[in-house]
């Protein structure tokens, strides 16, 4: 019987439908090597030694883990980028690795709009001002003037990256009545609909009221938004990044914020995490900051469970022998063990 060991947070309803015996240990996922965990936990070691499949999110699948799982044939990393898996070590042992792409695309797109709205409507600053007891009967209308922001309808959102998250941000922005422009050199014009402009990056930056970033971090996209690109933003524009911090050059960004060359910004990701208590970003009242929580949703667990289960099913379907058709069977020869026969 197939044995599946799950250390990722996982939907129990999905786990119940997986093919084979399922061993779950999600409550103890720590990001350590599963090999180290097996060395410290005999019960887990016994389960891992019989595992055909491991499903993990943070726990590392490295040489030690693979040595502790000699039967392993499939690893499913519950993330788009299997950063917790030693791909070379898996390849050397013939272990296939699959991922759960797009597992948090919807909730990240939701959060992007939340961060965007919080930034342009000054929600964090207004909430802090209210909690500090500043709203006075002497001037009940003071917050109306102090925290006046912009509306979204009719304004242009510039979406950098038209992948899984970017596409969803486009649809949500259109629901607010925004005009949308996208920069993505890999998308054909019209791929996101006739109502979406496809612009070069410079044109998008110079014409957009709000710019949001949704491209993967690669050597080519690291520092994609640097001093030259930031200088193209209008003084009344906003920058939102719930994708990858390194897409934006930090020094150039800080210079723009110090000099007040954009209206504000919203960030859920940072070059150094956790953000230090003395980080300069904390000093800007027009910058909304959240602690890398765009993907923090129970719905992500449900979604990556569903995708992981589909990956397991498709893997074993591909391993199954093709059904016989008339005339297709090849009988074993007298000198061939039947277990090596193409039809066994």
Residue, then its C-alpha position, 0 to 999 in steps of 0.5 A: x500500500x502507498x504510504x503518504x507522509x504529510x508534514x505541511x498544514x493540510x485539509x483533513x477532508x482532502x487527506x482522507x481521500x488520498x490514495x493509500x495510508x496517510x500519516x500526518x504530522x503537520x502540527x510539528x512542522x518547523x523547517x528542519x530537515x526531515x532527516x534530523x526530525x527522524x533521528x530525534x523521533x523514532x515514531x516519525x522515523x518509522x513512518x518516513x522509512x516506509x514513505x512513498x510520498x512526502x508532502x511538506x511546506x517548510x520542512x527540508x527535504x535534503x540528503x539526510x531526509x532522503x537517506x531516511x526515506x529509501x522508498x520515496x518516489x515523490x515529494x510535493x512542496x506546498x509552495x510555488x518555489x520548492x525552496x525547501x527541497x534539494x532538487x539535485x539530491x532528489x534527482x540523483x535518487x530518482x525522486x520526482x518533485x512537484x509543487x502547488x503553483x498558484x495556491x495563494x494567488x487569490x488571497x494575495x490578490x485580495x490582500x494587494x487590494x487591501x494594502x492598496x486601499x489602506x495606503x491611498x485612504x490612509x487607513x493605518x494612520x487614521x486608525x492610530x490617530x483615533x486610538x491615540x484619542x486625537x478625535x476631539x469635539x472641538x473639531x469633529x471634522x479634523x480627520x476628514x481634512x487630515x486623512x483625505x485620500x483618493x478614490x479608485x474609480x477612473x484611476x489607472x492601476x499599473x500592474x507589473x507582471x500578468x501571472x497568476x496573482x497579477x491577473x487576479x489583481x486586474x480583475x479586482x481592480x476592474x471591479x473598482x472601476x479602475x483603468x488597468x495597464x499591464x507590463x509583462x513581456x511574456x503576455x500577448x496583447x489582448x491576453x487579459x482582455x480588450x479593456x487592459x492596456x499592454x504597455x512597456x514598463x516606462x510608459x506604465x510607470x509614467x501614466x499610472x496613479x498606482x503601481x503594483x508589483x507581481x513578477x517572480x524574483x529572478x536575476x533579470x527582475x532583481x532591482x527591476x524598479x531602481x532609481x531610473x524607474x522610480x524617477x518616472x513615477x508621478x509625484x501623486x503616484x503610489x507604489x504597492x509591493x506584496x510580491x518580492x522586496x528585491x524587485x525594488x532597489x532599497x536605497x533608491x526607494x528610501x531616497x524617493x520617500x525621503x524626498x517626497x517624490x511619490x505620494x506614498x507606498x504600501x509594502x508587505x515584503x522587505x529586504x530583511x525580515x523581520x523588519x528591524x525596529x530602527x528600519x527607516x521605512x518605519x519613519x514614513x507616515x505615508x507608507x503602509x507596512x504589513x509583516x509579510x501576510x499576503x498569503x496568510x489565509x486558511x484558504x491557502x491550506x485548502x487550496x494547496x491541499x487540493x493541488x497537492x492531492x491532484x499532483x499525487x493522483x497524477x503521479x501514480x496515474x502516470x506510473x500505472x501500467x497502460x491497460x492491455x488491448x487485444x494483441x498488445x500483451x508480450x508473453x514472458x520468454x522461458x528465460x525471463x522472470x515474469x516480474x520483468x515482463x512489460x505486461x506485469 
